[in-house]
C-alpha cells in the first residue's frame, strides 16, 4: 500500500481556505488546472511510498514513539506560493519550527522520500500539466493565483495529532484514508 504521514488541518481551517481560494477558480487559466479536493488537504510530514502490510506494526510503533516525544503546536494556513509552473499551494504560519522538527523526526524514524531534503510545509491546491500550466508566451496562471493568496491568514488551530495515511490513485483525484493516528504530547 502507498503510505505517507501527515498532519490534517481541522475542517474549519480547510473551509476558510476554500472560501479564500474560491475567487481563483474564475481567473484566466484556472479551468486548465487540476484542483485538489478540500477533503484530502493535508500537511505531509513524510512520504513513504509502497509499504508491505508486514511493515505496519514497526511503522506504527515508531510513529507512536515520535508522537509521544513531540508537543502539540499552533498552526494556521497562510499565504500561497508555487512550485514553478507545476503546483499552487497554501502555506503555513505559526509554530512552523515545531512542525519541521516533527517532520524530521518522522522521516528519521520511518524513512521516507529524501527527494526534498528541506521540509517546506504546504497544502497543494492545484496542479498543472507542463502544457496546461503555461499560456503561450507566459508563465501560466499560478503566479497570479499565489499573489492573490498572499494576504490570506486563517484562524490558528492546534496540530495535536499525526496520522499514517493511505493514498489510492487511479481514475480521478487521489483518495486518502487514515490507517492510524497518534496524539502529540501535551
N, C-alpha and C positions, 0 to 999 in steps of 0.2 A: 504494500500500500504506500501511497505517496503522502508523506507527512511533513509538517512544519510546526513550530512552536510560536505562539502569538499571545499578545495582549489584545483583548477585544474591547473597544470602547462601548460604553452603555448606549442604549437605544436613543436616549435624549441627545447625546453628543452627536450621534450619527444624523439625527433629524435636523439639528442646527446646520450641519454641513450640507445636507440635502437642500435645505432652504437657501443657503448661500450659493450653492452651485447651480441651482435651477436656472438663473439667467444665462449661464454659459451654454446651455443647450440650444439657445437661439442665436448664438454668434455664428458668423460665417465659418464654414468648415466643420462645425460641430456634428453635422449629420454623417461625416466620414469617419468619425471616431467610434471605437467600441467602448461604451460606457460600462463601468463595473456596477454591480448591484449593491446597494447600501447594506443589505443583509449580510453580505460577505466581507464588508470592510473590516480590516484588522491591521494591527501593527506587528509585522513579522519580526520575531526575535532570531530565529534560525530556521533555514530550510534544510530538511533532512533528506529529501528525495525518496527514492524507493527503499522501504524498510520491510524486512521479513517479519511476519507475525511473532516469531520466536524471540525477536529482539525487544518486543514491547515491555516485558517485565523489567529489563535492565534500564530502558529509557525512562519508564515511569518512576523507578526508584531514584534515578539521577535527577529527574525534574522535581520530584517531591523534595529532595535534599536541597537543591538550588532555591526553590521557592521558600523553604524554611529559613534560608540564610540571607534573604534579601527583603528589605522592607517595602511595604506598600508605599506608593508615592503619588503625587498630584500631577496630572497632565491636563492639557487642553489641546484640541485640534485648532491649528492656527496657520494662516498663510497658505501659500501654494508655490509650486515650482514645477520644473520639468526635468526629465531625463532626456536631454537632447530633443529630437523630434519624435521620440517613441512613446512617452508617457507623461500624463499630467497627474500631479499628486498634491495632497494636502499635507501640511507639515504638522509638527507637534511642538508645543511650548510647555513650560512648567519645569518640573524636576527631571529634565531630559538626561542629565548626567547619571541619575539613578537608573533610568531606563537603559542607557548604554551599558552600565555595569551589569545589569541583569542580562542583557543580550550577550555580552561577552562571557558571562558565567555559564549561560545555557549552551553557548557554542563550545566552550571548553569541556563541558560535562558530557554532551551527547554528540559532539561532532557537528557536521553541517557544512553547508556550502561556503567555501573560502573564496569564492569568486569576488565578493565585495568585502575586503578586509576592514574598511571603515564603516561602522554601523550608522546609517542615515535613516532615522525613524520617519516613516511616511505612510500614507494611506493612498493607494492608487485609485484615481477617479476615472481615468480614460486612457486608452491605448490607441496608437495609430499604426497601421502598416507602413512600410517605407514609402510606398507610393501614395497612400492615403494621407499621410501626415504632412505632406507639403503641397501647397498650392504652387502653380507654375511661377517660377521666379521668386518664390517667397520661402519663408521658413515654416509655414503652416499656422494653424490656429492656436497651438499650445502656448507660446509665449504670451499672447494677449489674454488667454484664459488664466494663466498663472498670475499675471499682473492684476487681473480682476479679483483674485482671491487674496491679494497682498494684505489688505486690511482686515481680513476675517479673523476673529478671535472667538472661539466657542467658550462655553462655560467650563470651568475647571471641574474635573472628576477624579476619583481615586482609582488608580490602577492597582488593584488588590489581588489579582489572580493571573496565573499563566495557564495556557491551555495547549494541549497537544491536539493538533487539528489534522484531519484527513482531507486531502484535495482530490476531487474526482473531476477529470477533464474529459472532453469528448465533444459532443454536439452542444452548442450553446455555451453560456458562461460557465466557468468553473463552479463547482458546488463544494462547500466546505461543511464538514461536520466535526463536532467536538468528540474526541476519543476519550479524553480525561482532562481534569483540571485540578490545580492546586492553589490554595490561598498563599499569598505572600505574607511574610512575618508582619506582625502589627507593631 
